[in-house]
């Protein structure tokens, strides 16, 4: 039996056991579940900041100067921004239409409401430029961390190549190290899922509306992903004169692997093979576009971040104006682009935003048992979008080359 199949069996067994122990509440079992859930959430908080910084900083260091950074702003980056913005916008429309938080109220959760601080948006954005490099990590200030990563990454291209290569080697190694540490989350996931399901089932017995609101929340996330993958991306391909069904069939092997592996990076070799050999995309275009898209084209992540932040914060009494909702579409898009293939990156970024807003993140523990399936759908959507963007860019480049020959 493969490791992937074994891990899914462990997850399903954990959910089953969690349902049983949750329905038949015993004080010692409930207390054990609370301790395990708290330890796991503390661990997630601990590794969030370094993962975000190292992923962005090491990616920028690996670029070939400002020339390559300018290329990002052209064809591939343009369609990446467009598709990710559309994914976040669809999620917002569904969230407003379904309103999953309307069945939940702050009284329904037994958390310390005094810890909720609705800081002003002005102070939230002032924190983008931190006054202390160490404090920004201690406070999990995600916007400040992203700012520092881009600032230091851009500055690194001004130093001698020898020094830049040393930095790149060091921080890339540090990033690989923190990913190994983050891999512990996957290892202990069954135990954590058991704890969260146990607590969740206990909450359901006292408050049936919570289950309904969580199901509506999951419906919004999945609905946004399916609309993006089945409607928006095919329409973009059709608009560019590309047959969506042909691209989908040619990419099916990569999409299947992406769904079950939950990793765009792990799927990349198969994605490249599908693009070049099956779909006939030029090798130079595929080799440039697909690795780049794998890093920054995160349609599913944008939908998850936006829906999760709005859902959890609304449950805790936050309200948003139309302009603030539009701002969150942009923030979710930028955060997804900066995700850089981080394992559970959407989950980490959502928690970082909520922490920065002063919103308790215990509800993320309730969402976590469902995240494995959400991650499968999101990864498949991301790879589908990567291939679609690459196919569009390839056709545009071929058309431009043909026009030059005719001229």
N, C-alpha and C positions, 0 to 999 in steps of 0.2 A: 504493500500500500504506500502511495506517495506521501510525502510530508504535507502537501497541500490538502489531500483528502483526509489525512489524520487530523489536521488542525480544524477542519470543518466539523468532523465528528465530535471533537472536544468541545467546540463552541455549541453545537446542538445539545450535547449532553449537559453542558453548563446551564443552558437556558431551561432545559427540562427540570434539572435539579433545583434551579432557582425558583421556578414556578411552584414546585412542591414545597420547598422550605418557606417560600413566601406566603403560601396559603395556610400552612400549618405553623403559624408563628410560635417560636420558642425564644425566650429572652436571651439565652446564651447564643443561639444561632443569629438572631437579629443584631446583637452586639458585635459578634464576629464579622458579620457582613458590613456593619458600619465602619469598623476599624480597617478592613481590607479596602473598602471604597475610598476612605479618607487617604490611606497610604498611596493608592493608585493616583488619585487626583493630585496629591502633593508631588508625586513623581512627574506627572504630566506638566505641572507648573514649572518644575525645576529645569526641564530640558527644552521648554518652549523657546525661550530667548536665545540660547546658543544655536539652536537649529535654524531659526530664522536668519540670524546674523551670518552664520557660516555659509548657509546655502546661497545667499545673495552675494556676499563678498567674494567667495571663491569662484562663483560664476563670472562676475565682472573681471576678476583677475585673469581668468582664462581667455578673455577676448584679446584679439590682436589690435590693440590700440583703439583710438577714437574712430578710426575709419570703419571698423566693424560695428562699433556702437551706433554709428550713423546709419549703417545698413539696417539695423534693427527697426529704425523709424520708417523704413520703406515698405516694400510689399508684404513680407511675412508679418511684420509687426502690425501693419495696418489691419490685416484680416484677423490677426490674433485679438487685437483690441476690439474689433467689431463683433466677433463671435462671442467673446467673453462678456462684453457689455450687453449684448442681446440676451445671453443666458441669465445674467443678473436681473435684467429688466423683466424677463418672463417670470422669474421667481417672485419679483416684487408684485407684479400684476396678480399672480395666483395667490400670494399671501394676503393681499388686500381683499381679494374676492372671497377666499375661504375663511380668512380671519381665524386661524387655529387657536389663538390665545384667548378668544372671547369666552371660552368655557372654563378658563383657568383664571384664578385670581390670587393675589398675593396672600390672602388669608388661607389659601388651600395648601400652602407649603410651610413647613415648620422650621424656617430658617430665621436667622437673626436679621430682622428687617432694618435694624439700626445701621447695619453695615452697608446698606444701599445708599450711595451718594450720587445724586444726579448732578454731576459736575457740568458746568456750562460748556458748550461746544467751543467757545473761544479758548478756554483753558485747555480743552482737549487738544486743540491744534497748536497751542503754544508749546505743548509737551513734545511736539515733533522735533523741535530743536532743544535738546537737553542741556542742562547746565552742568551736568556731571556724567562722565562716561561710564562710571561704575554704577551710579544710582539708576541709570536707565535700564540696566539689566536686572538690578535688584527689584525694581518696581514692575518688571515685565512690560515696559513701555514700548509696545510693538511699533508704533509710528516712529518713535525716536530711534529704535534699533534699525529700522529700515533706512531712515535718513543717514545714520552713521555708516551703514554698510555701503550705500551709494556714494557718500562723500569720500570715504576712505578708498573705495574701489576706483573712483575717478582719479583721485590723487595718486594712486599707485601707478597709473599709466604715465605719470610725469617723472618717475624715478628711473634710473638706469635699468635696462632689461635684465641684467644679472640679478639685481636686487628684487625686481618684480617676480622673476622666476622662483627665487628663494621663498618669497612670501606666498606665491601661489602653491608651491609644494607643501609648505607648512600648513596653510589654512585648508587646503584640500585634504590633507591627511587628518587635520583636526575635525573636518566635516565628516570624513569616513568614520572616525572614532565615535563621534556623537551619534551617528546613524547606528553604529553597533550597540551603543547604549540604548538608543530608542527602540532597537530590536527587542529589548527586554519586555516592552509593552506587548508585543505580539506573543512572546513566550508566556507571560502571565495573564494574557487576555482571558482565557477560560475562567480563571479564578476571579478576576475582576468582574466578568460578565455574570458569574453566579451571584456575587455580592450585590451588584446593581439590580439584577432581576429579583432577588430576594426582597430587597428594600422596595422595589417598584411594586411588586405584588402586594406587599403590606400596605403601601399607600393606596392602591386601588380599592382595597377592602374598606378603607375609610373615606375614599373620595373617588367615586366612579368617573367624575368629569375629567380627571387628569388623564385617564386612559384615552378618552375620546379626543382630547386636545392633542395628545402625542400622535395619535393615528392621523389626525388632520394635518399635523405638522409634517409627518412622513409623506403624506399624500401630496403636499405642496412641493417638497424636495424632489420626489420621484416624478411628479407631473411636469415640473420645470425641465428635468433632464430628458424625459421622453418627448416633450414638445420641441426642445432644442434639437434632439437627434433625429426625430421622425419628420418634422415640419421645416424648421428654420434652415438647418444645414442642407437638406435636399433642395430647398428653394434657392439657396445661394448658388449651388452647383448648377441648377437648371438655368438660372439667370445668366450664368457665364457660358452656357452652351455645353455643359458637361452632363452626361447621363448619370443621375444619382445611383440608380440600380447597378450600373456597371462598376462604379467605384465601390459600392457596398459589397458586391460579390467578390471583387478583387481584394478587398481588405478584410474579408470575413475571418481568415486565419488569425490575423493580428487582433481583431476585435474579440474573438473567442478567447485568445490567450490573455488579453488585457482584462477581460471580465473575471477570469478565474485567478489570475496572478495578482490583481489589484495594484499593478505597477506599470506605469507608462515606460519607465526606464528599462525594466526587464523585458518589455515587449518590443523595444526599439529595433533589435536585429531583425525580427520577423516583420515589423512594419516597413523597414527599409527594403526587405526582400519583396514584399507585396507591391510596394510602390514602383520599384525598378522592373522586376521580372513579370509581374502580373498586369500592372496598370500602365507600364511603358513610360513612366515619368523619368525624365533625364536624371542621370546619376548625380551630376553636380547639384542640381536643384534639390533632389531628395536628401543628399548628404548634408546640405546646408540647412534646409528648411525643417526636416523632421527632428533632428536633435534639438534645434532651437525651439520648435513647437512643443516638444516633450518637456522642455524646461519652463516655458512661459504660457502655453496655451491650455488654460485650466477652466473650461466652460463649466463642468460639473462642480468644481470647487467654488466658483463665484456664486452659483445658485445656492450651494450649501451654506456658505458664510453669511450671505445676506439673509436667508430664511432663518438660520439659527440665531443670529444676533438679534434680529427683530422679534423673533418668537420669545426668546428667553428674557430680553429686556422689557418687552410688553407685558409679560406675565408679572414682572416685578414693578409694574406701575409706570413705565416709561411711555411717553407719547411722542409722536414725530409729526412735524409739519410736512407738507408736500415737498418743500425744498430740502429738508433734512433727509427724506426718503430718497430723493434724487442723489443727494450727497453719498448716501450709503451704497447706492448702486455703483458709484465711482470708486468708493473705498473698497468694496467687495471685489471689484474688477482688478484694482491695483494690487490688493492683497493676494488674489489668486495668481496673478502674473508673477508675483514675487515668491510664490510657493516653491518653485524650483524642484518639483518632484519629491518633496519631503514626505516620508511615510506618515500618514495621518495628519498631513500638513493642514488640511482644511479644518480638522478638529482643533489642532493647536492654535491656528490663527483665530478661529472663532472664540476660543477661550481667552486668547490674548486681548482681543477687542473688548470682550465683556469685562475682563479684569481692569483694563484701562478706563472703562466707563464706571467702574465701581459696582458692577452687577454681580451678585453671587453666581458661581458657576456649577453649583451642585446639580442643577437640572441637566447639565451635560452628562452627568453620570447615568441619568435615565435614558438619554439619547444614545449613549455609547453601545449598549447591546445591539442596537439596530444599525450601527455605523458600518459594520463589516459588509452588509448587503448594500448599503448606500454607496460605500467605497467601490464595490464591484461595478455598479451601474455608472458611477461618475468616471471611473477609469476608462471604461469602454467608450463613453461619450467623449472623453478627452482625446483618445486615440482616433476615433472617428472624425473629430474636428481637425486633428493634426493632418490626417490624410486628405481631407477635403480642402484645407487651406493650401497644402502642398500641391494638390492637383490644379487648383485655381492659379496659383503662382506660376506653375510650370506652363500652363496654357498661355498665360499672359506673356511670359518670356519668349515662348516659341512664336507667338503672334508678332511681338516686337521685332524679333530676329528676322521673321519673314518679311515684315514691312520694310526693314532696312535693306534687304536684298532686292526687293521690288523697286525701292527708291534709287 
